[in-house]
Amino acid sequence: MPKAYWIAHVTVTDPEPYQLYASGASAAFEKYNARILARGGQVEQLEGTGRPRNVVIEFDSMEQALACYHSEEYQAAKDHRKNAGIADLMIVEGA
């Protein structure tokens, strides 16, 4: 079964509530055995429109990645992000 990856591109507009989001999301990621591969750090935007914060999170399967996203824990955390940033998020199945 192929792994799956959350890929997020984020602009944080209000750091305080965004930190609440990050703390709550981390609890969901732990529950679903997610592994943070990239979070923040240096970015070299080569094409298209970029955002200053980029995140890649690995899951054991697409089912697990989707379950994490739809979980109560993640949805509660996501409520803190509503007015704290702009995010583009996708889940991609690995090769």
N, CA and C of each residue as an Amber inpcrd file, in Angstrom:
protein
   285
   0.8520000  -1.1800000   0.0000000   0.0000000   0.0000000   0.0000000
   0.8960000   1.2420000   0.0000000   0.6700000   2.1670000  -0.9330000
   1.5100000   3.3620000  -0.9870000   1.2530000   4.3070000   0.1870000
   2.2830000   5.0200000   0.5410000   2.1550000   6.0510000   1.5660000
   1.3890000   7.2330000   0.9820000   1.0190000   8.1560000   1.8560000
   0.3370000   9.3700000   1.4140000   0.9720000  10.5580000   2.1240000
   0.8620000  11.7190000   1.5020000   1.5240000  12.9190000   1.9980000
   0.5660000  14.0930000   2.0130000   0.5110000  14.7440000   3.1710000
  -0.1570000  16.0490000   3.2370000   0.8730000  17.0440000   2.7400000
   0.4600000  17.9080000   1.8480000   1.3170000  18.9970000   1.3910000
   0.5430000  20.2830000   1.6230000   1.1030000  21.1580000   2.4190000
   0.4270000  22.4150000   2.7610000   1.3350000  23.5910000   2.4540000
   0.7340000  24.6320000   1.9140000   1.4180000  25.8950000   1.6490000
   0.6300000  26.9430000   2.4300000   1.3170000  27.6520000   3.3280000
   0.6200000  28.4770000   4.3120000   1.2360000  29.8720000   4.4050000
   0.3670000  30.8560000   4.5680000   0.7720000  32.1950000   4.9740000
   0.1140000  32.4440000   6.3200000   0.9120000  32.5940000   7.3580000
   0.3860000  32.8690000   8.6960000   0.1280000  34.3710000   8.7990000
  -1.1140000  34.7300000   9.1520000  -1.4720000  36.1410000   9.2790000
  -1.6230000  36.5720000  10.7350000  -1.8220000  35.6230000  11.6440000
  -1.9540000  35.9140000  13.0710000  -1.2980000  34.7760000  13.8480000
  -0.0640000  34.9610000  14.2900000   0.7070000  33.8750000  14.8880000
   0.1170000  33.2510000  16.1590000  -0.5670000  34.0290000  16.9770000
  -1.0640000  33.4850000  18.2470000  -2.1080000  32.3840000  18.0420000
  -3.2060000  32.6300000  17.3160000  -4.1420000  31.5250000  17.0960000
  -3.5590000  30.4270000  16.2060000  -2.6230000  30.7980000  15.3340000
  -2.0040000  29.7710000  14.4980000  -1.2300000  28.7910000  15.3640000
  -0.6230000  29.2670000  16.4310000   0.0890000  28.3750000  17.3530000
  -0.8800000  27.3960000  18.0150000  -2.0950000  27.8540000  18.3270000
  -3.1150000  26.9490000  18.8760000  -3.4670000  25.8720000  17.8550000
  -3.5730000  26.2700000  16.6000000  -3.8170000  25.3020000  15.5310000
  -2.6810000  24.2800000  15.4870000  -1.4490000  24.7580000  15.4730000
  -0.2940000  23.8650000  15.3500000  -0.2290000  22.8730000  16.5100000
  -0.5210000  23.3250000  17.7080000  -0.4990000  22.4250000  18.8680000
  -1.5670000  21.3440000  18.7460000  -2.7720000  21.7430000  18.3960000
  -3.8520000  20.7680000  18.2490000  -3.6210000  19.8170000  17.0930000
  -3.1090000  20.3300000  15.9900000  -2.8350000  19.4830000  14.8300000
  -1.7630000  18.4560000  15.1530000  -0.7710000  18.8480000  15.9310000
   0.3010000  17.9210000  16.3100000  -0.2510000  16.7170000  17.0620000
  -1.2460000  16.9400000  17.9050000  -1.8720000  15.8370000  18.6340000
  -2.5590000  14.8720000  17.6630000  -3.2310000  15.4140000  16.6430000
  -3.8760000  14.5640000  15.6350000  -2.8280000  13.7910000  14.8480000
  -1.7330000  14.4530000  14.4800000  -0.6860000  13.7830000  13.7190000
  -0.0900000  12.6240000  14.5240000   0.1020000  12.8340000  15.7950000
   0.6510000  11.7730000  16.6470000  -0.3120000  10.5820000  16.6920000
  -1.5930000  10.8560000  16.8350000  -2.6080000   9.7950000  16.9070000
  -2.5950000   8.9360000  15.6420000  -2.3360000   9.5460000  14.4920000
  -2.3750000   8.8330000  13.2190000  -0.9760000   8.4680000  12.6970000
   0.0070000   8.4760000  13.5900000   1.3800000   8.0420000  13.2600000
   1.9810000   8.8070000  12.0830000   1.6810000  10.0880000  12.0020000
   2.2250000  10.9130000  10.9270000   3.6780000  11.2770000  11.2320000
   4.4320000  11.4800000  10.1750000   5.8300000  11.8870000  10.3120000
   6.0240000  13.2130000   9.5730000   6.4750000  14.2210000  10.2980000
   6.7230000  15.5330000   9.7000000   8.0310000  15.4390000   8.9090000
   7.9590000  15.6430000   7.6120000   9.1560000  15.6020000   6.7640000
   9.7140000  16.9950000   6.5170000   8.8340000  17.9770000   6.4380000
   9.2600000  19.3700000   6.2600000   8.2180000  20.2560000   6.9200000
   8.6950000  21.2760000   7.6390000   7.7700000  22.2290000   8.2710000
   8.5260000  23.5280000   8.4490000   8.1150000  24.5290000   7.6870000
   8.8380000  25.7930000   7.7390000  10.1680000  25.6270000   7.0170000
  11.1630000  26.2970000   7.4810000  12.4830000  26.1760000   6.8780000
  12.6320000  26.9940000   5.6080000  13.8070000  26.9550000   5.0800000
  14.1550000  27.7370000   3.8940000  13.3880000  27.2310000   2.6790000
  12.9360000  28.1490000   1.8410000  12.1940000  27.8220000   0.6250000
  12.8240000  28.5640000  -0.5390000  12.9500000  27.8920000  -1.6340000
  13.3790000  28.5120000  -2.8910000  12.2330000  28.3210000  -3.8780000
  11.4020000  29.3490000  -4.0670000  10.2530000  29.2700000  -4.9650000
  10.7530000  29.3730000  -6.3910000  10.5490000  28.3210000  -7.1630000
  11.0630000  28.2900000  -8.5280000   9.9980000  28.5990000  -9.5760000
   8.7690000  28.1660000  -9.3510000   7.6900000  28.4290000 -10.3020000
   6.3880000  28.6100000  -9.5380000   5.4430000  29.2830000 -10.1570000
   4.1210000  29.4360000  -9.5680000   4.0990000  30.3820000  -8.3840000
   2.9860000  30.3560000  -7.6820000   2.7870000  31.2090000  -6.5280000
   3.1540000  30.4410000  -5.2710000   3.9970000  31.0150000  -4.4520000
   4.4240000  30.3360000  -3.2390000   3.8790000  30.9930000  -1.9920000
   4.0710000  30.3190000  -0.8810000   3.7350000  30.8420000   0.4320000
   4.9720000  30.6540000   1.3070000   5.0990000  31.4690000   2.3520000
   6.3250000  31.4120000   3.1510000   6.4880000  30.1520000   4.0030000
   5.3930000  29.4580000   4.3280000   5.4880000  28.2690000   5.1810000
   4.9920000  27.0700000   4.3720000   5.8050000  26.0240000   4.3230000
   5.4730000  24.8290000   3.5550000   5.6790000  23.6070000   4.4330000
   4.7340000  22.6680000   4.3380000   4.7310000  21.5170000   5.2330000
   4.5010000  20.2580000   4.4110000   5.2570000  19.2030000   4.7120000
   5.0470000  17.8840000   4.1210000   4.9740000  16.8900000   5.2690000
   3.8710000  16.1270000   5.3210000   3.6550000  15.1650000   6.3940000
   3.3530000  13.8110000   5.7650000   4.0800000  12.7910000   6.2010000
   3.9340000  11.4480000   5.6500000   3.0140000  10.5910000   6.5190000
   2.1210000   9.8520000   5.8540000   1.2400000   8.8890000   6.5030000
   1.4690000   7.5250000   5.8610000   1.1010000   6.4790000   6.5710000
   1.2930000   5.1230000   6.0510000   0.3740000   4.8000000   4.8770000
  -0.7450000   5.5140000   4.7300000  -1.6790000   5.2450000   3.6410000
  -2.5660000   6.4620000   3.4020000  -3.2290000   6.4670000   2.2720000
  -4.1910000   7.5180000   1.9520000  -5.3390000   7.4840000   2.9560000
  -5.7830000   6.2860000   3.3210000  -6.8750000   6.1520000   4.2810000
  -6.5180000   6.7940000   5.6160000  -5.2920000   6.5630000   6.0630000
  -4.8490000   7.1250000   7.3410000  -4.7450000   8.6550000   7.2470000
  -4.2450000   9.1580000   6.1300000  -4.1300000  10.6120000   5.9460000
  -5.5060000  11.2680000   5.9480000  -6.4580000  10.6600000   5.2720000
  -7.8190000  11.2070000   5.2390000  -8.4950000  11.0980000   6.5980000
  -8.2740000   9.9900000   7.2900000  -8.8590000   9.8190000   8.6270000
  -8.3400000  10.8910000   9.5680000  -7.0600000  11.2080000   9.4790000
  -6.4850000  12.2580000  10.3200000  -7.1500000  13.5970000  10.0000000
  -7.2610000  13.9220000   8.7180000  -7.8620000  15.2000000   8.3350000
  -9.2870000  15.3230000   8.8550000 -10.0580000  14.2690000   8.7510000
 -11.4690000  14.3080000   9.1430000 -11.6940000  14.0300000  10.6350000
 -10.6290000  13.7800000  11.3740000 -10.7560000  13.4520000  12.7960000
 -11.2500000  14.6490000  13.6050000 -11.8840000  14.3500000  14.7290000
 -12.3220000  15.4130000  15.6460000 -11.1540000  16.2690000  16.0830000
 -10.0180000  15.6240000  16.3500000  -8.8480000  16.3520000  16.8430000
  -8.3660000  17.3800000  15.8230000  -8.2510000  16.9500000  14.5650000
  -7.7420000  17.8770000  13.5620000  -8.7650000  18.9700000  13.2530000
 -10.0250000  18.6130000  13.1600000 -11.0490000  19.6080000  12.8520000
 -11.1450000  20.6660000  13.9550000 -10.9840000  20.2410000  15.2080000
 -10.9750000  21.2090000  16.3170000  -9.7780000  22.1430000  16.1980000
  -8.6200000  21.5910000  15.8450000  -7.4220000  22.4190000  15.6660000
  -7.6110000  23.3850000  14.4950000  -8.1970000  22.8800000  13.4260000
  -8.3910000  23.6860000  12.2200000  -9.2600000  24.9200000  12.4840000
 -10.1600000  24.8300000  13.4330000 -10.9820000  25.9930000  13.7900000
 -10.1250000  27.1800000  14.2200000  -8.9720000  26.9210000  14.8430000
  -8.0730000  28.0030000  15.2800000  -7.3760000  28.6710000  14.0980000
  -7.3020000  27.9730000  12.9710000  -6.5870000  28.4990000  11.8100000
  -7.4570000  29.3980000  10.9510000  -8.7860000  29.3740000  11.1570000
  -9.7140000  30.1040000  10.2870000  -9.3090000  31.5440000  10.0460000
  -8.9820000  32.2770000  11.0980000  -8.6140000  33.6830000  10.9680000
  -7.1360000  33.9260000  11.2440000  -6.3500000  32.8610000  11.1850000
  -4.9340000  32.9800000  11.5290000  -4.0110000  32.7870000  10.3350000
  -4.5800000  32.4120000   9.1980000  -3.7150000  32.1980000   8.0570000
  -4.4910000  31.7780000   6.8310000  -3.7710000  31.7000000   5.7400000
  -4.3060000  31.2490000   4.4620000  -3.5390000  29.9830000   4.1210000
  -4.2660000  28.9100000   3.8220000  -3.5990000  27.6390000   3.5670000
  -4.1680000  26.9460000   2.3440000  -3.2930000  26.3340000   1.5920000
  -3.6570000  25.4120000   0.5380000  -3.1730000  24.0470000   1.0100000
  -4.0570000  23.0680000   1.0600000  -3.7100000  21.7440000   1.5970000
  -4.2060000  20.6720000   0.6330000  -3.3650000  19.7030000   0.3820000
  -3.7470000  18.5620000  -0.4500000  -3.1550000  17.3050000   0.1520000
  -3.7390000  16.1930000  -0.1950000  -3.1700000  14.8880000   0.1860000
  -2.8310000  14.1810000  -1.1250000  -1.5940000  13.7100000  -1.2320000
  -1.1040000  13.0770000  -2.4350000  -0.6870000  11.6580000  -2.0940000
  -1.1430000  10.7070000  -2.8950000  -0.7180000   9.3230000  -2.7140000
   0.6690000   9.1370000  -3.3000000   1.5180000   8.4240000  -2.5750000
   2.8790000   8.1930000  -3.0130000   2.9380000   7.2000000  -4.1620000
   4.0780000   7.1720000  -4.8350000   4.2770000   6.2680000  -5.9670000
   4.6040000   4.8690000  -5.4790000
